[in-house]
């Protein structure tokens, strides 16, 4: 058998070419190899070739197979070292679809196909899922298939940040550390805060704070909940706090509600924009208007228009119960000198021409009279008595008989024991002068007196007239006796 090993001493360095060797004992497909000690031998190519058996020169090399896969299997690391920015390209059928490499000191991953997305996929319990899609047709928009956790491996919501005082910052430039301001959303201890960060001043101002109680503070970090389970909105500023309400973001149709400082006290201001024309402030309950303040300052209650054109306050309502009224006013003071209503006029006139209260019937259609001045220190009732308003005018008769039939009395009120020195009993007056008696629509049909009958002085005058009549009658009798 011919030798398959050639000692190195038989071959001088570079003296004999491979074609001069006896290679007839080699097999088809074998290759010539050295053991590193100068001995050459034939070897057989294995289906798995160790990478340390492959050497290349300076020329570009291609590792290819006509079929099957190429497997790289290393008991240690696999290192890809490309000196031109470390770029590694990926092709399919000769077409590049992506590459990775180094840009400055950064690693980049690139999809080379136009509008080709980058997908991060995995196996979730046996099912293939795309965890993240980077949409290159939309400037790299990122779409996560499920929850995103920052600082946590078990996010409880779709977006979960877990750290001490987590903050989300938003700015209108590409650089975070710039001279522009930025907006921040921050969770601080037990509250959520919206903050505005001023880079130039290196300071943070809290725009809004949301407390666990439900209190929302705008410009305020304090929890000022009005009461338990009462949602509270706090609006605060160094000069006040308020609400700007408008339609179409127009100052012409703007309403403002705000608090402002007036010296050492605070004021609540409700203001409609100057461009709203005749618009006013409307207050509703149960979706029904109850009160309106017109742009001119007039206040309407129970009506949507002025009862009279020059009113500053117009009140309309329906009081149906006996003894009730549309307006009830009570002075709770125990001071007898304090009134219930005080009326004043700018005019200095104190004659009866100066009216203080008017009375009307038929929705202001019929003037019933007024309360007017009656000289300094006096007031009086003014009843309409114009001849031009009257017809069928006739003299009255039998007045003396009526006066004589009246019964002036003194009495005590049962309700409080108060003593009245002079007056009448309504039922007694009704039999003589029924036009001066009014009957209430209450259960007891309580009777009252109207007109001058209510004045004690009228009762005194009536009694005096009766006494005078008695004297006249006596004198007439004496004269008749003397005349015989």
Beta strands, then each sheet from edge to edge (+ up, - down):
strand 1: 30-34
strand 2: 40-44
strand 3: 88-92
strand 4: 95-103
strand 5: 106-111
strand 6: 118-124
strand 7: 127-135
strand 8: 141-144
strand 9: 148-150
strand 10: 159-161
strand 11: 167-171
strand 12: 182-188
strand 13: 191-198
strand 14: 203-210
strand 15: 216-218
strand 16: 233-235
strand 17: 240-246
strand 18: 254-262
strand 19: 265-272
strand 20: 281-285
strand 21: 288-293
strand 22: 299-301
strand 23: 313-315
strand 24: 355-361
strand 25: 366-373
strand 26: 379-383
strand 27: 409-412
strand 28: 419-423
strand 29: 437-439
strand 30: 447-449
sheet 1: 1+ 2-
sheet 2: 3+ 4- 5+
sheet 3: 6+ 7- 8+
sheet 4: 9+ 10+
sheet 5: 11+ 12- 13+ 14- 15+ 16+
sheet 6: 17+ 18- 19+
sheet 7: 20+ 21- 22+ 23+
sheet 8: 24+ 25- 26+
sheet 9: 27+ 28-
sheet 10: 29+ 30-
end
